[in-house]
């Protein structure tokens, strides 16, 4: 409707002008004639103030009744210029139409609309650093949806934000529409990625105790340069800006500057949008030493002494040491069964003496017991495989060291990811605690297949398979096959880490190896002997302590050796081999080789 005047407004304007003219004529001719003319003009407006009908034209996909439902105009109701304007605004707010007009033919209203096109497809052009899959996840417009400019503008901002996260602040996105038949449109996002914005310079204002180079070394963000061409730390990241501020504060607090603060941190983008200049304004403050140190405990049987605190009066203040002390006292209270003991350091700052006195207050807490042990996240591994690694059982007194030891033992199984965590949650009573092991399983199967070629043995094949968590019971099963023209072997192994649910490991291995020994004389291959070994072994492991175990194994092999008749079966050669075999036997070689040679002599 932009640029056009509604017929109602036109008619209303015409009537106003005629009414003003009648007033001017009435002034010259007399009042009664002017009033009579005004009444003639007002009569048609009063007759047209009631809606007789509402028609819709121009719609293609939407039903007329649907369009009429978007407005408050109804047949038989009164209307005005304001109500018609409001109806037009209501139709535009649906974002379904490009243009809307309402025509008035003496109470017969005609709503003329032009619908927004339907999106046929979304096209990305110019994206090289970001794959289409990653961009498409952020785009809200999609094929077969109604095209609206507001949604496209929002998607443009989303794409630009994606590139900013990658450090490309010069990226631009220009949306274009390709009109198709049947009121359809292709939406094309033309992307200019631009270079990655680097950190050209880091300025620090207000530091006097430490040089800029030292402080920059504590930051995760680095300035670009020839020696840092392949470094990812030179890219600007707003999250790193916050992280670097915390790193600066942490550095100063470990050096005794308890009043240190970052007044401001500003990142300015250069006009070419290629580089950033970061400026920190800091206030170092004075350096403090530790003052008086004390420990107050409200726990009945946990009274740590001041001598147990790792720092002394007169040493430079170090916030990291204070945090480690709080953690150490909390863990020590957990050893006595106080899982929910809170350690709060109370600081007393003396600005004149520049000392920081503190008292570690250990609040009162009930001694707790393990009410329940929950295991979450295991889909293949059975619960008992995890539970038997716990050093605490349901009903035992809580012990933080045993909880940490349980976590280490579960992690050492090798069945779960490194994100293993044992959470401590309140139980049904103040003196009850629930231990919740949240595990995330990983693949425990291994499959290896290799092939090669040798001028001596021709083709060499090797195949092995291993499952370290067989049937989810923590058992290990493995098998291997090696094959070549002159060497073959088969091996099988099985290990049960908890025999009959007791902490006794039992393993069994069986194997068979077939080996042909040979030499070359005048480029001719001659077999010297063949050896077939069949055997097995049993393994047993018994824990002695929590960290020591005793393991033993017993193996039994049966060797069958045969000699080449053409090479060894003659009188002088056989004796020579027999004497050599006797010498080998004293070195620990199989006894039946010597026995066979002596019988032949």
N, C-alpha and C positions, 0 to 999 in steps of 0.2 A: 504494500500500500504506500510505500515510500515514494514521495514525489507526486502523489495524486490526492485529490480531495474527495471525500465521500459525497455521494449525491445528497445525503441528508444535510451535510454541511453546506453544500452548494445551494440547496433550496432554502436552508435557514438563512444564509447570507443574503440571498435575493429578497426574501421576505423582509429582512431587516432594512435593506436599502429602500424598498418600496414604502415601508412604514415611516422611515425618516423623511422621504419625499412628501408623504401625505401630511406630515406634521408641518412641513414648510408651506405647503399649499393651504392648509387649514389656518395658518396664521394670517394669510392674506384674505381668504374667503370667509372665514368664520369657523368656530370650533365644532359645531355639529357635523359639518361635512367631513372633517378630519376623523372624528370618532367613528363615523359610519364606515369610512374607508378602512380603518384599522380593524373593524369587526369583520369586513369582507376578507381581509388578509388572514386573520386568525382562524377563520372557519376551516380552511383546508388542513392546517397543522393539527387541529384537534381531531379531525377525521382520520389522519394518518398515524396517530399515536398508538394505535392498536395493531399488533401483528396478525395478519390474516393467514399467511403461509410462509414457510421457510424451505427454500429449494437449495440444492447443492450442485455445483457444476465443476468440472475439471478433475474430479477424483478418478483414480485408476485402480489402486489396490484397496483403498479404504471404502467401506460402505457409507452411503450418505447418512444413515442413522448413527453410525459411529462418529462421524464428524459433527453431527448436530448434538451428540451427547457431550462434546467438549465445551460447549457454550451454554450460557444460562438463558438464552432466548427461547421462548416457547410461544406457539400459536395461541392467540387470544389474549396474550399478556401485553402490557404497555411497554413501549421502548422509547429511547431517547438517543441523542448523539453520544452521550457518555456510555450508555449500555452497549452501543454498537462498537465503540472503540475498545471497551473492555473485552468484548467477544473476540475481536481481532487479536488482542494481546493473549488471551487464553489459547487461541489456536497456535500462535507462534511459540508459546511456552511448551507445547507438546513436542517441538523439534521434529515434526513430521512434514512440515511444509516449507517451501522456498518463498512463496508469496501467497498472501491472503487478501481478498477484497470482499466487501459486502455492499451490494447494490439494493436500493430501496425503490420499488415501483408502487408507491401508494399503499404501503403496508405489506406488500409481497416482497419478502427479503430473499435475495439470491447470494449465497456464499460461494464465491469463486476462489478455488484453491489450485495451487500447483505443488504437487507432492515432491518431497526430497527423493533423490534417486536411491536405488538399492545398490549396495557395494557388491561388485562382482568378484574382485580379488584384491589382495594387498601385495604390493611389490616394493621390495627394498633394493635400492640402487646405491652403490658406492661403499657399502660396508665391507671392509676387509679385515679389520682387527677384531670385530665382534661377529660371531656366527649368527645366522638368521634364527636359529633355535633360541638363542638367548634373548634376541630382540623381540621375537614373536611372543615370548612369555609376558613381556611388559605391555604390549599393544592391546588395547581394549576393543578397538573396532575390528570387525571380522567380516568375512563374506556372508552375504544374505542378510546383513543388518541394514537398517536405514542409515544413510549417510547424514551426519550432522557435523557442522564446522567446529562446534565446541569439543566434541570427542576427538576430532583429529588434532586440534590444538593441544589438548591434554596429552595425546600420544606423542606429539612432537617434544613436549617437555620431558616426558618419560625417557625417550630415546637419548635426549641430550644429557639427562641425569646419568644414564648408563655410561656414557662416554666420560663424564666427569669422574665417575668412580674409577675409571681406568686411567685417570690423569690427563685426559684430553679435553681441556677447557676451551679449546678453539673450535670444537666440533659444531657444525651447523646442520640443521635439517629443514628442508623445504618441501612441504607437501604439495602435490599436484594431482589434478583430477583429469582423467581421460574419459570423456563422455561416450557412452555406447548406446546402441538402440534399446528400445523397450525401457527407457528411463533407468538405465544401469550406468555404473561408473566404476572405473579402476582407480584406486588410491595408490599413488606412487610417492614414497618417501625418498627424496634425493638427499643422500647423506654425504657431507664433506667432513671426514674424520679429523683432519688436521694433525699436527705433530703432538707428541706427548709433552705436556707441560712439566718442565723441570724446575727444581729449586736452584736458582742462580746464586742467591746470597742469603746468609743467615746473620742478622745483626743482633747483638745483645747489648743493651744499654743498662747501666747501673751496676755492673759487676766490677769490683775492685780487688777482691781477694783471689779470684781465679781468672785466668786468661780465657779469651774467647775460644781458643783452640781446645782447651781442656773441657769446657762446657759443651762445645759442639760434639766432642767425642762421646759424651753421655747420651746424646740424642739418637733416635732411630732415623731421623731424616738427615740426609747428607746433601751437600752441595755438588752440583755437576762439575765434571772436570775430565781431563784426558785419562786419568787413572781410574775413573769410575764410569766408563762408557757402558759397561754391561751390568752396572749395579742397579737394582730396583729401588734402593733407598733414596735415590735422587728425585723420584717422582713425588709430586705434591699430593698429600692426602690429609683431608681435614681431621680424620680420626688420629693420625699420627701427630698432628699439631697438639691435640689434647694429651696424647701419651707423652710427648716430649716435655710438656709442662710438668707432668707428674714425675718424670725422670729427673728434671732439674731440682724439683723440690726434694725428692728422695736423696739426691746427691748432697745437697746442702745440709739436710737434716742428719746425715751420717757424719758430717764434718763439724757438727756442733752448732750450726746456725739455726736455732729453733724458731726465729722470727722471720725466716725467709719467706718471700711470697713473690709470685709473678703478677705484676700489676696489669699488664696487657700483653696480648699476643696477636699480631696483625699480619695477615698474609695478603700481599698486594700483587695483582696480576699485571704484568707489563702490557703496554698498549697492543703489542703484536700477539698477545695471548699465548706466548711460547714459554715464558718463565715466570716464576714467583720470587718475590723478595719477602722474606719473613723477618719480622722485627719483634724481639722480646724486650720488654721493659721490666727489670727485676729490682727488688729491694732486698739486699743481703741481711741487714740487721747485724746484731752483735753475736759473738761466739760465746757459748756457754760451756760450763763444766758440770759434772755431776756433783750434787750437794749431798745432803744426808740421805741415806737409803734405809728403808725399813720394810718389813714383811709382817702383815697381820692376817692371821687365818682364823676363821670361825669354825673350821672343821675340827672335829673332836680329836682325831688321831693323825692329822696331817699338819705338822707345825714346822715348815721349812725355816732354816736359819738364814740370817743375812749373809753368812759366809758362802752360801750356795749361789748367791747372785754373781754372775760372771763379770760384772764391772764394779769398780770401787769409787769411792769419793775422791774427787780431784781429777779424774780422767775426763777427757773431752766427751761431751754429750753425743750420743749416737742413737738415733731413733730406731735403727734396724736392730741394735742389740736389745733395746727395750722390747720390741715386738717378739724377738726370739725368746726372751726371758718369760714373757707372758705365755707363749706357746709351750715352753718347757714346764712351767708350773702347772699349766692345765693338764698336760700329759702325766705329770707326776701325781696329780690328784686322781687321775683316772686309774693309776696303778692301785690306788687304795679303794677303788670302787665308786668314786664320786664322778659319775659321767657328766653331770650337769653343773659342775663347779665353775664359777665365773671368777676370773682374775682381772681386776681393774686397777691399773696404775693411776694413782692420784699425784698430779704434778703441783709443785710449788715453785714458782719462778721468782727469783730475786734479781731484778734488773740492775740494781746497784752493784751487787757482788758478782753478777753474771753467773749464777749457779742455778741448777735445776735439781731440786730435791724431789724425791718421789717415794711413795709408799705403795707397795703391792698389796691390795686388799683381796683376800680370798673369801668370797661369800659363803654362807652356810648352804649346804645342799644335802639331800638325803643320799645315803648309800644305796645304789640301785642294783637290781638283779636282772638278768636276761629273761624276759618274758617269752619272747618268740624270735625265731630266726626265719626270715622270709628270703626267698631266692626268686628273682625276676629276670626275665630275658633269655633263659635257657630253653631252647626249642628242641634240641637234639640231646644234649647232655642231661642225664638223669640227676634229680635233686641230690641223691645220696653221694654222687661223685663230688659235688661241691660241699655238701655238709660234712663229709668226713675230713675235710681239710680245715674246718673251723677248730680253733683251739679253745673255744667256749661252747658249752652246751646250754640248752634251755634250762633255766633254774640256777645257773652258776652266777656268782658275783661278777659284776662287770669289771673288766680289766682292759685298759686302753692298749697296753702292750700286746695282749693276746689278740685284740682286734686287728692291730697292725700286722702281727705275725700271721693271722688267718688270711688277710688280704694278700700277703706275699706268697703264701703257699698256694692259694687259688690261682694267682697270676703265674706261678712257676709251672702249672699244669700245661700251659701252652695252648689251651683250648679257647681262650677269650682274648678280646682286644685289650689294649693297654689302658682303656678308660674304666677299668674296674674300680668300683667304689662301694664301700660298706657304709651305709648311712645309719646314723643313730637317731631314732625317733622315740618320743615319749610313749610309754605304754599305757595300760589302763589305770595305773595308779602312779603317784609321784615317785615311788621307789621301783618302778618297772621301766624297762627299756626294750625297744624292738630293734633288732639288727636286721637291716635290709641290704642284701647283696644284689646290686644291679649289674648284671653281666651282659656282655655283647659277644656272641659267639663268632668265631672266625673259621675259615676252612682248615681242617685238620688232615685232609687227604693229600697224598702226593703221588704223582704219576710221572715217570720218566721213561722216555723212549729215545734211544740214540742208535745211529748207524754209521758205519765207516768202511773204508776199504784199505787193505794192506796188500803189498806185493807178495808177502809170505803167506798170510792167512786168508787172503781174498776178502770176502765180505764179512764184516763184524757187526753183530746185532746185540743190543743190550736193552732189556726191559725190566722195570721194577715198579712195584706199587706198594704203597704204605698208607695205613690208616691208623692215626695215633689216638683216635677216640672211637674205637669200633663199637657199634651198636649203642653209642652214647654212654657206655659203662667205663670209659677211661682205659679200655684195653687197647693193646697195640698189636696189629696184624700186618705182616709184611711178606712179600714174595719177590723173587728176582730170578731172571733168566739171562744167561750170556751164551752166545752161540757164534762159533766160527768153524772153519774147516778142521782145525786141529785142537780146539779147546771148547768144551761145553760145560756148563754148570747150572744147577738148579738149587735155590735156597728158599726155605720157608721158616718163618719165625712167629711166635706168639708170646705175649707177655700179659700176665694178669697182675696188676699192681696191688690189689687187695684180695688175697685168697680167702674165700669163705668169709668175706667182709671183715677180715682181720688185717692188720697192718703188716702183711707178709707178701712180698713180691715173688712171683714164680714165673719163669720164662723157659720156653723150649725152642730149640733150633735144630733143624735137620737139613742136610745138604747132600749133594752128589756132584762130584767133579770128574770130568773125563779129559785127560791131557795126553797129547801125543808129542814126544820129544823127537827132534830130528836134527840133522846136520847136512851140510852141503859139501860134496866132493866133486870137483870138476863141474860145478853148476848143476849137479844132480842131487836132488833131495833124497836123503836116506833116513828112514825112521830108526831111531835108536831103541826106544822103549815106549810102552803105553802104560799109563797109570790111571786107575779108576779108584777114586776115594769116596766112600760112603760113610757118613757119620752123623753125629748129632751131639748136642750138649744141653744140659739143664742148668738153669741159673736160679739162685735163691738170694733174696735180700731181706734182712731183718734190721729194723731200726734199733740202735743202742740208746741214743738220746734224741733230743729234738733236732740236733744238727749233725749227728753222727749215725752212720749205719754200717752194718757188716754184710758183705756180699761174697758169695762163693759160687763156683761153677765146676761142673764135672763133664768132661767130653770123652767121647768114644769114637774112634775112627777105624775103619776097615779098608786097607789098601790092597789092591790087586795089581801086580806089575807083570808085564809080559815083555820078552825081548824079541828082537828081530832075528829070525833064524838064519838068514843069509849073512848077517853081519857077525853074529856071536857064536854060532854053533859050529866051531872047529876047535881042535885040541889046544893049540898054543894061545889062540885069542881068548878062549873061554877061561883058561887059567889066569890070564892077565886081568880079565874083568873080575874074576872071583877075588883075587888079591885086592883089587881096588875096592870091591864091594865090602870086604872085611874092614878096610880102613874107613870107609864111609859109615859102617855100622857103629864103629866106636865114636863117630861124631854125632850119633843119634838118629840115623836114617832107619827106615823100616827094616825089621829083622827078617821078614819073609823073603826079601830080595837076596840076602846072603844065603839063606837056606836053599833057595832054588838053585843058585849058582853052584853051591857045594855039591848038591845031589847030582848035578850034571857032570862035574869033574869025576 
